[in-house]
Amino acid sequence: MLKNKVYIIEYEMISPIALGKDEFIGSIISNKSAEQIVDRVNTDGFPFKKAAEVKQDLSYLYENEKEVIKKASKIDRKLELLVAAYWKSKKRLEPIINILKEEETGTILGVGSDAIPLEFFEEEIKNYTHMGLDPVPELETYLNTNSSMINMVNNPYDIHSIYLAEKFKAGAFQKSILTACVSSTQAIALGYQSILNNEAKVVIAGGTDSLVNLVPLTAFGKLGVIPETATGTECIPFDLNRNGTLAGEAAGFVILASEEFVDQNKIKPIGQIMGYGNSLDGYKITAPDPSGVSMTKAIENALSNSGLKSSQIDYINAHGTGTKHNDDLELRCIGKALGEEAKKIPISSTKDRHGHAIAAAGIQELCLLLELMKYDTIPSNLKLKSPCSEEFNLLRENKKKKITYALSNNFAFGGINTVLAIKNERV
């Protein structure tokens, strides 16, 4: 028995290189990098001064939002990025929102770990009273009062998922995932699975995160995954001289829909989630198993669950963090999982352009992949000079090529690995 299909019918993204999905391709073609001196936090005493920030003021995008949300966005960067992504696409999404049924629609978001338990969160907000801000209690009251089937859990992690649930009238479920760099990728995979399991007909899945604040910058700096250079970070995925990643931020979502929903509403899909692979090795909280067995399994499972062969893959959107631990291992695992075909497939990471958005890494890179599919473009490894392997097709220049099938890889602390297999439905 053939399984039902799960389609992508819309998507939106706020990224350091694109305020909205429509800006992505121009940034890629022009080889734009968002790496700049950090503005939003004071980096005095840090050995690194640069990150990939969304530099533009976003408040104009959501100027018509309710005051309680605007206030909350001032102190929760993750919420602000997500709110901006929704309002950027609001008008375009209205025809879809108008046909959604509350009991058939759910939300799943990957979120970053700089949120803290509510009691501490409320205590922290007292520090903002001199600014006249105390949004969280107001926000909770608003959501509880105005959301019929939407469940409010007293934890700031859930604010983001519930915000989208209210906007999309999503009453089937509202879930939050925190699994570091695979959070939003797992949100998409679980949204796909929820539709196959008939838990919902439509799922809004994605994520939001920002490393551009002192807590994660300090943590990642101490882990040694942000290069300690005087002038910049020089994130150079797959280069022999790579020495770390580029801190970033982003928020976005895709609207996943069942085959039944698409057919009934005569919607032309943009892409299809063919399948995914998910694995966990639990080797070490800050490093993957050096054998790569778990990473390899995730890639293999993405292929087998999607019914694709290695020879059908047109592009691999690699995790490619630019760290010593990840890149060599990722290439070896791609080689093990895909065999000889792996050496022919174009591979690149775009984190050297937009940075590593951790919980939002997967959704940012999926939205970018969907735009690349639209414009038949494969991006280069922007700063690659000395490849860590000559066996693989690590692009040094952007390439025009039709992408029908692609893999999108994300790997995380604790050995958590998720790989999506995506089909371009525009062809």
C-alpha positions in Angstrom: 0.0 0.0 0.0 1.4 3.4 -1.0 1.7 6.0 1.7 0.0 9.3 1.3 2.0 12.3 0.2 2.9 15.3 2.3 3.3 18.5 0.4 4.8 21.9 1.2 2.3 24.5 0.0 3.8 27.7 1.5 6.8 29.0 3.4 8.4 32.1 4.8 11.8 33.1 6.3 13.5 35.9 8.1 17.2 35.5 7.7 20.3 37.6 8.0 20.6 37.5 4.2 16.9 37.7 3.4 13.9 39.5 4.9 11.5 37.1 3.3 12.0 34.2 1.0 11.9 36.3 -2.1 15.2 37.9 -1.2 17.1 34.6 -0.9 18.0 34.0 -4.5 19.4 37.5 -5.1 21.6 37.1 -2.0 22.9 33.7 -3.2 23.6 34.9 -6.7 25.5 38.0 -5.5 27.4 35.9 -2.9 26.2 38.0 -0.1 27.6 37.2 3.4 25.9 38.6 6.5 29.0 38.4 8.6 29.4 41.8 10.3 30.4 43.4 13.6 27.8 42.6 16.2 25.5 45.6 17.1 22.9 44.2 19.4 25.1 43.1 22.3 28.3 44.3 23.8 31.1 41.9 22.9 33.8 43.6 25.0 36.1 40.9 26.3 35.1 38.4 23.7 37.8 37.2 21.3 35.3 37.4 18.4 33.3 40.4 17.4 31.3 39.3 14.4 28.1 37.3 13.7 25.3 37.1 11.2 22.6 39.4 12.5 19.4 40.5 11.0 20.5 44.1 11.0 17.2 45.7 9.9 14.7 47.0 12.4 11.8 44.5 12.1 9.2 46.4 14.0 7.8 48.0 10.8 6.7 44.5 9.6 4.5 43.9 12.6 3.4 47.5 13.4 -0.3 46.4 13.2 0.2 43.5 15.7 -1.4 43.6 19.2 0.5 45.7 21.7 1.1 42.7 24.0 2.9 40.8 21.2 4.9 43.9 20.3 6.0 44.3 23.9 7.0 40.7 24.2 8.9 40.9 21.0 11.1 43.7 22.5 12.6 41.3 25.0 12.3 37.9 23.2 14.3 38.0 20.0 13.1 34.6 19.0 9.5 35.8 19.2 10.3 39.0 17.3 11.9 37.0 14.4 8.9 34.7 14.2 6.3 37.5 14.4 8.2 39.3 11.6 8.1 36.1 9.5 4.4 35.8 10.0 3.6 39.4 9.1 5.9 39.3 6.2 3.7 36.6 4.6 0.4 37.5 6.2 -1.4 38.8 3.1 -0.1 35.9 0.9 -1.2 33.3 3.5 -4.7 34.6 4.0 -6.4 32.4 1.3 -4.8 29.3 3.0 -5.7 30.4 6.5 -9.3 31.0 5.5 -9.8 27.3 4.5 -8.1 25.8 7.5 -10.1 23.8 10.0 -9.1 24.3 13.6 -9.3 20.6 14.6 -7.3 19.6 11.6 -4.4 22.0 11.9 -1.4 21.8 14.2 1.8 23.7 14.9 5.3 22.3 15.7 8.2 24.7 16.3 11.9 24.1 17.1 13.1 26.8 19.6 16.4 27.8 21.1 17.6 27.1 24.6 18.1 30.6 25.9 14.5 30.6 27.3 14.4 29.7 31.0 11.7 28.3 33.3 8.8 30.7 33.8 9.5 31.6 37.4 13.0 32.8 36.5 11.6 34.4 33.4 9.2 36.4 35.4 11.9 37.4 37.8 14.1 38.5 34.8 11.3 40.7 33.4 11.4 42.8 36.6 14.6 44.1 35.3 12.7 45.7 32.4 10.1 47.5 34.6 12.0 50.8 34.2 11.2 50.4 30.5 7.5 49.9 31.3 7.6 46.3 30.0 6.0 43.3 31.6 4.6 41.4 28.7 4.5 37.7 29.6 1.6 37.7 32.1 -0.4 39.8 29.7 0.5 37.5 26.8 -0.5 34.4 28.8 -3.9 36.0 29.7 -4.5 37.0 26.1 -3.7 33.6 24.7 -5.8 31.8 27.3 -8.8 34.1 26.8 -8.8 34.3 23.0 -7.8 30.8 21.9 -10.5 28.2 22.0 -8.8 24.9 21.4 -5.3 26.3 21.7 -3.6 25.1 24.9 -1.5 27.5 26.9 1.3 25.8 28.8 3.0 28.1 31.4 6.4 28.0 29.9 8.0 30.6 27.6 9.2 27.9 25.3 5.6 27.4 24.1 4.8 31.0 23.4 6.3 30.8 19.9 4.3 27.7 18.8 1.1 29.1 20.4 1.6 32.4 18.6 1.5 30.7 15.2 -1.3 28.4 16.4 -3.5 31.4 17.1 -2.7 33.0 13.7 -3.4 29.8 11.8 -6.4 28.7 14.0 -4.4 25.5 14.8 -6.3 23.6 17.5 -5.2 20.0 16.8 -1.9 20.4 18.7 0.8 23.0 19.5 4.3 21.5 20.1 7.7 22.7 20.9 11.0 20.9 20.2 14.4 21.7 21.7 17.1 19.5 20.2 19.8 22.1 19.4 20.8 22.2 15.7 18.1 19.8 14.5 15.2 21.4 16.4 13.4 22.8 13.4 14.4 19.9 11.1 12.8 17.5 13.6 9.7 19.8 13.8 9.3 19.4 10.0 9.9 15.7 10.2 7.3 15.3 13.0 4.9 17.5 11.1 5.2 15.1 8.2 4.7 12.2 10.5 1.7 13.8 12.1 0.0 14.1 8.7 0.8 10.5 7.8 -0.7 9.4 11.1 -3.9 11.4 10.5 -3.3 13.6 13.5 -3.8 16.6 11.3 -4.3 17.6 7.6 -2.2 20.7 7.8 0.9 21.4 10.1 2.8 24.7 10.3 6.3 23.5 11.1 9.5 25.5 11.5 11.6 27.2 14.2 13.1 30.3 15.6 16.4 31.1 17.4 19.1 33.6 17.9 22.7 33.1 19.0 23.3 36.8 19.0 23.0 37.3 22.7 25.6 36.9 25.5 24.5 33.6 26.9 24.9 31.5 23.7 27.9 33.5 22.5 29.6 32.8 25.8 28.7 29.1 25.8 29.8 28.6 22.2 32.9 30.6 22.7 33.9 28.4 25.7 33.3 25.3 23.6 35.7 26.6 21.0 33.3 26.4 18.1 33.5 30.1 17.2 37.0 31.0 15.9 39.0 33.3 18.2 40.2 35.9 15.7 40.6 39.6 16.1 38.8 40.7 13.0 36.2 38.0 12.2 35.0 34.5 12.4 35.9 33.2 8.9 33.4 30.4 8.8 34.7 28.2 6.0 32.9 24.9 5.8 34.8 21.9 4.3 38.1 23.8 4.2 41.2 22.3 5.7 41.8 25.5 7.6 38.2 25.7 9.0 38.2 26.6 12.7 34.6 27.2 13.7 31.1 28.4 12.8 29.4 31.8 12.5 26.8 32.7 15.1 23.5 33.5 13.4 19.7 34.0 13.9 16.6 33.2 11.9 12.9 32.3 12.0 10.6 30.6 9.5 8.0 28.0 8.8 6.6 25.8 6.1 3.0 24.8 5.7 2.7 21.1 5.3 -0.5 19.6 3.9 -1.9 16.2 3.2 -2.5 14.9 -0.3 -6.2 15.0 0.5 -6.2 18.7 1.6 -4.2 19.7 -1.5 -6.6 17.8 -3.9 -9.7 19.0 -2.2 -8.6 22.6 -2.4 -7.0 22.4 -5.8 -3.7 23.7 -4.4 -0.5 23.5 -6.5 2.2 22.3 -4.2 5.7 23.8 -4.1 7.6 20.8 -2.8 7.1 17.4 -1.2 8.6 15.8 1.9 9.5 12.4 0.5 10.8 11.1 3.8 13.3 11.6 6.6 16.0 9.9 8.6 16.4 10.4 12.3 19.0 8.9 14.6 20.7 9.4 18.0 24.1 8.1 19.2 24.3 9.8 22.6 28.1 9.7 22.3 28.9 13.0 23.9 26.8 16.1 24.6 29.1 18.4 22.5 30.4 16.0 19.9 29.2 13.2 17.5 30.4 9.7 17.6 33.6 9.9 15.6 32.7 6.6 13.8 29.8 8.5 12.1 27.6 5.4 12.4 24.6 7.5 13.6 25.0 10.2 11.0 25.3 7.6 8.3 22.1 5.9 9.5 20.1 9.1 9.3 21.1 9.7 5.7 20.5 6.0 4.8 17.1 6.2 6.4 16.1 9.4 4.6 16.9 7.6 1.3 15.1 4.3 2.2 12.0 6.0 3.7 11.7 8.2 0.7 12.2 5.4 -1.8 15.0 7.4 -3.5 18.3 6.0 -4.9 21.6 7.8 -4.5 21.7 8.4 -8.3 18.5 10.5 -8.1 19.9 13.1 -5.6 20.7 16.3 -7.5 22.1 18.3 -4.5 23.0 17.8 -0.8 22.3 20.9 1.4 24.9 20.0 4.0 25.0 20.8 7.7 28.5 22.1 7.1 29.2 24.2 10.2 32.8 24.9 9.6 33.8 23.3 12.8 36.7 20.8 13.1 34.4 18.0 14.4 31.5 18.2 11.8 32.7 18.7 8.3 35.2 15.8 7.7 32.8 13.4 9.4 29.8 14.6 7.5 31.5 14.0 4.2 32.6 10.5 5.3 29.0 9.7 6.3 27.6 11.0 3.0 30.1 8.7 1.2 29.2 5.7 3.3 25.5 6.2 2.9 25.4 7.1 -0.8 28.3 5.1 -2.1 30.2 6.0 -5.3 27.3 8.3 -6.4 28.2 10.6 -3.5 31.3 11.8 -5.3 29.2 13.2 -8.2 26.5 15.0 -6.2 27.1 18.8 -5.7 27.5 19.5 -2.0 27.5 22.8 -0.2 26.8 24.6 3.0 25.4 28.1 3.2 26.3 28.8 6.8 29.2 30.8 5.6 26.6 33.3 4.3 23.9 33.4 6.9 25.5 31.8 9.9 24.4 29.0 12.1 20.9 29.6 13.6 21.0 26.5 15.8 17.3 25.6 16.4 16.3 27.5 13.2 19.1 26.2 11.1 17.0 23.5 9.4 14.1 25.7 8.6 16.3 28.5 7.2 18.2 26.0 5.0 15.0 24.3 3.8 13.4 27.6 2.8 16.6 28.4 1.0 16.6 25.0 -0.7 13.0 25.6 -1.9 14.1 28.9 -3.5 17.1 27.2 -5.1 14.8 24.6 -6.6 12.6 27.4 -8.0 15.5 29.1 -9.7 17.6 26.0 -10.7 20.5 27.2 -8.7 23.0 25.4 -6.5 25.1 27.6 -4.2 28.8 27.4 -3.8 30.8 26.9 -0.6 31.5 30.7 -0.6 34.9 30.8 1.1 36.3 27.4 0.3 39.9 27.5 -0.7 41.5 24.2 0.4 38.9 21.4 0.4 39.3 18.9 3.3 38.5 16.2 0.7 39.1 16.1 -3.0 36.8 13.1 -3.4 33.6 15.0 -3.2 31.9 17.6 -5.5 32.4 20.6 -3.1 31.3 23.5 -5.2 33.4 26.7 -5.4 31.1 28.6 -7.7 27.4 28.8 -8.0 26.0 26.4 -10.5 22.8 26.5 -12.7 21.2 23.1 -12.5 17.7 21.7 -12.1 17.1 20.3 -8.6 14.4 17.6 -8.6 15.5 15.7 -5.5 17.7 17.0 -2.6 18.8 16.0 0.8 19.0 18.6 3.6 21.2 17.5 6.5 21.2 18.7 10.1 23.2 17.3 13.0 23.3 18.4 16.6 24.9 18.2 20.1 24.2 14.9 21.8 24.5 13.0 18.4 21.0 13.9 17.3 20.8 13.7 13.5 17.9 14.5 11.1 18.0 14.4 7.3 15.1 15.4 5.0 14.5 14.2 1.5 12.8 16.9 -0.6 11.2 16.8 -4.0 10.7 19.8 -6.2 7.0 19.9 -7.2 7.6 22.9 -9.5 9.2 20.8 -12.2 
